[in-house]
Amino acid sequence: MFLMSVTAISCSESPANYLSIGEPEYITDLPIIKNIELIDTVDCEVYGMRSIKIVDSLLIIGTNSSWNALSTKDKKPLANFFSKGQGPGEFNYIPRTGEGYFFTKNDSLYVFAQDHNNGRILELNLTKAVANEPFKVTPAFNSPEINNICWATIPCGECKAFISRANNNFTGFNRYVVEQDTIYSLPLTQQIDQITVESEDDINLLSKVTRFSPQADKIVEFMIYLNQINIFSIDGNSGKTICVGKKLDNISKIERQPRFFKTNTYITGSVWPQGFGGLYSGYSEIDVQKLLSEHNTIQFFDWDGNGICEVKIPYQALAFDLDFENKILYVINQEDDMLLRYDASEVVAMYNNHN
């Protein structure tokens, strides 16, 4: 009877716990592009690639030590900028390229990049940098609310940033917008800010990759351990949760799983004026160690959260971006530290046909 009691307790289910903005929308018929054509491997001579961003005619690759700009036309290196250090224009930690806020001012291309460990957003004139003109990385925005307890700091414009930081119990996240000297929570996300895990050891279950689109004026959260994506306007008045599948992951159930058996879902994401895309894994750490992780999937959506298509990549990828103008998909192969280019004509056509 004692053994039966122990078994019953160990097998009992915790109350269901889901994170969703309103009723989730399920996508069960995402079209698959089976054979996307490999164009070539980019010989960019950048090592330790972590992130990638296409901006105008620039291919920007991020590493742990810098950002590197190349031309999308001939792949020639144009500039190397952002460095780690304690200097006026140096970073404590180099941000991902997809976290940057790119904008045009006085006919020049600029970027805001977060340096939350030093409580600031930094600004760079990219046009000067790639033209080999003298340039400086200068503070654009300082705030005591932007600090090293932020898990995400995303510039959203002049003196404005979206931040996500752990609650006092370290069991969940609170989302805020910092603007000038004020900080405020978003009406729509307050409900998901209340979703927590039981132990601070499991807070990573609620972690996410966060991106912002100036054109859509929306934040996208790609959940790292849950099979869902959250989309909401920066004013917090509209948004939704989408799921490629038939059911959201139950947080309480995943909490009970050993760490190495937890499934990795969205590794990273990218945003464009036309929509956004998420790099989906679907493998656990034990799968990776057993060499069972044969491929990743890139899922594409529009800004209403409708599925456009998905593409399978035959290896473990680390980052990607889509060049709509030239119809090229760039993917970083994590295993070989290589940047590959694919013919994305079909993906772009499906976006155009959808719109």
N, C-alpha and C positions, 0 to 999 in steps of 0.2 A: 504493500500500500504506500510505503514511503517513496519507493522508486516511481510508482505511478503518479504520486503527487508532484515529485520533482519534474517528471516528464511533462505533466500537465502545465506546470508553471512555466517551464522553458519554452513550451510550444504556444503559450497563450499569446494572443495578438494585442499590441498596444492600440489605444484609440487612434483612428486614422488622423493624419495631420497633412494637409495639403496647402501649398502656397499658390494662390491664384488671384489675379485681379478680376473680380466678378466670376461669372461662369466661363470656364476655359473653352476655347474653340479648338476642335480637333481636326487635323488634316490627315486623312487616310488614303488619299489618292495622289500623292505627289509624283508627277511624271519623272521617269528616270531617263537620263541621257547615258546610255551604256558605253558607247565607244567614243570618248572625247580624244581628239587627235593631239599627240605630243608634237610640238613644233621644234623645240630645241632646249638645250640647257644653257642658261646664261652664265658666261664666264665673267663674273663681276669682280672677282678677287676680293670679296668681302667674306670674312670668316667668322663663325659663331653667329650666324643670322638668327634673329628672334622674331622680327616683325617686318611688315612690308606695307607700303602705301603708295598708290598711284595718284599724283596730283598734277593736273595739266599734262605737260610733257616730261614730268619728273618721275623717276622710279626711286623711292626713298626706302632704304633698308636699314633697319635698326639692329644693333648688337648690344652687348652689355656695356660697351665703352663709348659708343658714338652712334650718330645717324650718318648715313652715306647717301649722297644724291647721285644718280646716274641719269643719262638721257634715255627715254623710252625708244628713241629712234635707233641709236647705234650702240647703246649700253655702255658708253664711255663714262668714266667717273668724272663728276663735275666738282664735287665739294665734299668735305668731311667736316661735320660740326656737332656740337653738343659733346661735352666731355665731363667726366666725373672729377670731383675735387671740391675744395672749399672756397674757390674764388668767386668773384661777383657774378659771373655768368656760367658757373659750373653747377652740375647736378650731383646730389647725393646718390641718386639712382636714376639711370637713364630710362625714360618712359617708353612705352610701346608707341610705334608710329601711328597706330590707329587711334590712340588717345588724343592726338593733336587736333587743334582747331585751326584749320587752314582758311585764310580769307585774303581778299584783295583790298589794298588801300593805296591810293595815289599811284595806280598802275603797277604796283609791286605786290608780289605774293609774300604773305607773312604766315607765321604759325605761332600759336600759343601752345606751350607745353608745360605740363604740371611738374612741380618740384615740391611735393607736399611735405617732405621731410624738413624742408626749410621754410615752409609756410608761404609759398608763393607760386605764381604762374609767371613763366618767362616768355619773352617775345624775341623772335628772330625774323629779320628781313631775308627771306629765302632767295629773292631775286638777286640781291647783292651777293649772297653767299655763293650761289652757283656761277655768278659772273666773275668770281675771284676779285671782287671789290672789297675794300675794308668793311668789316661788319662786326657788330657786337651783339651778344646775347644779353638782354636787359630785362629787369623786372617789369612786368606789366600790371601786376596785381598782387598785393600782400594781404593776408588775413589770418588772424589767430585761429580761425575755424578750419583753416587748411593746415593740417599738421600730420605727424607720423602715426596717429591713430586712425587716419582715413584709410580704408581698404580700397577705395576708388576715388579719384579726383579727376573730373573731366571738365576741361574748359568749355564754356558754352557761349562765349562772346566777350565783349569788353567788360572787365570787372565782374564776371559772372562764371560760376562753376557749379557743377553737380557733384555732391560728395555722398559717400556711403561709409558709415563707420559702425563698429560693433556697439551694442547696448552695454549698459553697466554690468550686466551679468555675463557678458561675452557669450550669449546664447542666440543672438539674432542681430539684425542690422537695421539701422535707422537711415533713411534717405532724406537729404536736405538740398536746398539750393542756397548757395552763398552769393549775395549780390551787393556790391559796394560794402557797406558796414553792417548789413543785416543777414540773418540766416532764418530760413523758414522751411517747414516741412510741406510736403505735397498732399493735398486732400485725398487723391486717389490711392497713393501708396501707403497711407497710414494703416490700411487694413493688412497689407502684407508685411509691414514693419512689426506687426504683433505676432507673426509666426516665428516660433522659436524651436530650438532643439533642447533636449533635456540636459545635456552636459556641454560645457564649454569645449570639451575635447572634440565635439562633433560640429562645431560652428562652420567648418569648411563645407558641410553639406549645403549650406545656404550661400556659399560664395558664388560669384558670377564674373563674367567678362562684360564690361560696360562700355558702350559706344554712344556717341551723340551725332545726329545729323542736323546741320544748320538748315538745310533745305526743307526737311520734314518737320524740324523743330521738335524732334522726338528723341527720347532715350531708349536704347535697346539693352536688355540684360539677357545674356546667354548664360543659363545656369550650368555650372560645371559638373554637378552630380545629379541633377534632376532633368527629366526629359521635357523641358519647356523653355520658352522664351517669353520674357515680359516686355511689352512695348507701351510707352506712355508719353504724353506730351510733357514738355519741360514745365508747363504751368500746372501740371498734375490734375487737370480736369477731365482728361479722356485717356483711355488705354485699355489693354486687354492682355490676357495670357494665351499663347498658342502652344499646341503640342502636336508633334508629328507622331501620331499613334492614336490609340483608342482610350487611353486612361493616363492620368497624371501619376507620377511616382509618389508613393506614400512615404513621407519623411520618417515617420515613426518606424516603418518597416526597414528602411535603409539604415537607420541608426543602429539596428540590432545586428547588422552584418559586420564581419571583420573588415578592417580597413582595406586589405589587399583584394577583397572580393567586391568592393563597391564599384559600380560601373561608372566610368568617366563618360560624360555626355558631350557638352560643347566645350571644345578646347579653346576656341577663339571665334571672333566674328569681325565682319567688315560692313561698312555702310556706304551707300551711294545715293544720289538724288532719286534714282529709280527704285531703290529698296535696300535690302540688307541680306547678308548671307552668314550662315553659321557652319563651322567646321565640327562635324559630329564624329565622335569616336565609337562609343558602344562597347568598349572593351574595359576590363578591369586591369588592375596592376598585375594580378597573377596571370592574366591572359598575355600581357606584354612580356612578362618574364618567360613564359612558356613558348614565346614566338608564335602565338595564335592570332595576333593582331595583324591581319593581312592587308587591311585597307582602312581608309577614312572616307567619309561622305561629306560633300559640301552641299548644303541645302540653301536654296534661294527663295526669297519672299518679296512681296511688295509692301508698301507702307501701311496697308490695311491688314497685314498679317496673312494674306492669301499666299498659298504655296505656288511657286513658279515652276521649279524643277529641282532635281538633285543630280549630282555627279559623283561617281565613285572614283577615288584616287587610290592606285594600287600600292600604297605604302603608308607609313605613319607620317602625316604631315604636321607642320608646326604653325604655319600661317599662310594666308592667301590674300589676294586682292584681284579685282576684276577691272580691266581697262575697257570700258564700254566703247570708247571712240575707235580703238584699234581692234576690238573684239578678241582680246587675249586674256586668258586666265593665268595668273602667276601663282605658283605654289612653292613653298619651302619644304623640301624633303628633310625631315628631322634626322633620319638615320644617317644620311650622307652629307648633310649640310650643303645641299645644292638647291639652286633656284631654277625651276622648270617653267616653261611657257607652253600653254595649251591653246588650241583653236576654240575660242568661246563663241563662235558665230551662232551656234544653235541656242546657247543660253541667252544671248542678246536678242535673238529673234523671238524667243518665247516671252521675254519681257516686253518687246515691242508689240507682239500680237495680243498680249494680255491687256496692255494699256489701250 
